[in-house]
Amino acid sequence: MPDSGRNGNMGHVLLAREYKLLLKPSEFKANPTLVSANAFWASRIERIVSTIDNHPESFKKVVHRAIRFWDTADCVLSRHDLILRTREEMDENFNPTGKLETTLKLRMPDQFVVASTSLVDDGKTDKNIETKFEEDIGPLEVARSKATEGARVVVPVKRSTRNRFSLSTTIEGDPSQRPARLADVFEKFPGAKVLIGDVATNEDLISGSVSHEYAFKKAEAKFSDSVDGIFALSLWCFDKPDANPSVAELSYTCETVNGNMPGKAARQAYDLFIKLQNQLADIVDPENTSKTALALPKGCAS
């Protein structure tokens, strides 16, 4: 696996910017397929994307995975802006293939704090470890208190963005290597110990709901001569893979050019995200601001 690299004293180099928009899961049916995903692309997304590229390409593949998010009972990871995820590869019938990815992510609004963090030894070369420094971009929105009436998500009249930065380190292994205690997290990701400090390392990890993921990938559009947008549609089915989706997210990723994003590409990517919010307003999820928060153990927040 490639590493995002380091840039001297400045820390990790920004690898990509990912734009994420939660949609109403009720728009999608159980047992989604590449055909149904591309039907959605053709009916709702392609026309909007065509405003920045006359010839966007639809989804080319689907990946099946079982995803879990983990924390302690008192949410020690979430309280320190850390997210622990395991992602197990599945075949099309959701039978395990024996491959597991364990990812620890630091996500917060301060670019320089995140860029200067290390979750593993950055000088260590290991093909099974991948570290990425990215910018996560979502709609500017605030979750209402559950005690208030009406839609749970409040958005501004003029749509905008909420930007956060994430450093994620992923370790490949087999399912028997899943961390079970906080001590296991510190062993795999020693940088987490630095961020959290002294805690009871024998605390058990608990998971939220199992998310059976249908990830439709590799739709494409050009934002400039040097920057492409790679689109994905992720549908999560809780409890069982043939359930109706509980979470739906449309996203697109733009890789940077040596840590920077050319002005034309940045403007096109931003304008498209605003157009998607406005023109898909009828199917944007009005209840939730984060898909991760829906899958974390109860009481923990991303």
Beta strands, then each sheet from edge to edge (+ up, - down):
strand 1: 16-23
strand 2: 61-71
strand 3: 82-90
strand 4: 96-108
strand 5: 129-139
strand 6: 142-143
strand 7: 153-154
strand 8: 161-173
strand 9: 206-207
strand 10: 211-222
strand 11: 228-238
strand 12: 247-255
sheet 1: 9+ 2- 3+ 4- 8+ 5- 1- 12+ 11- 10+
sheet 2: 6+ 7-
end
